[in-house]
Amino acid sequence: MSTDEAIRQLIREELASWVNSVPAEPELITVDEAAKLCGVSKSVIYGLAKDAATNSFPSVRLGTKIIHIDKRRLSRWIQAGGLAE
């Protein structure tokens, strides 16, 4: 293998590694779905989303009224203890 071929192969491997490390698109769920998943009321989810800046709740506001929750980040948030300190 020539030096040029070796460099090309190394670049291909590095690009493949980088592409595989890019996180997947978020899976956004509705407030209703998040409430069912967590076993709480929708008002609890709305309250958590309202205070997301201080409690790190993984909500995403789409426009002025629509709120969705990133399902993967919600799972990690719960595993990390949620609001428990």
Secondary structure, 3 states (H helix, E strand, C coil): CCHHHHHHHHHHHHHHHHHHHCCCCCCEEEHHHHHHHHCCCHHHHHHHHHCHHHHCCCEEEECCCEEEEEHHHHHHHHHCCCCCC
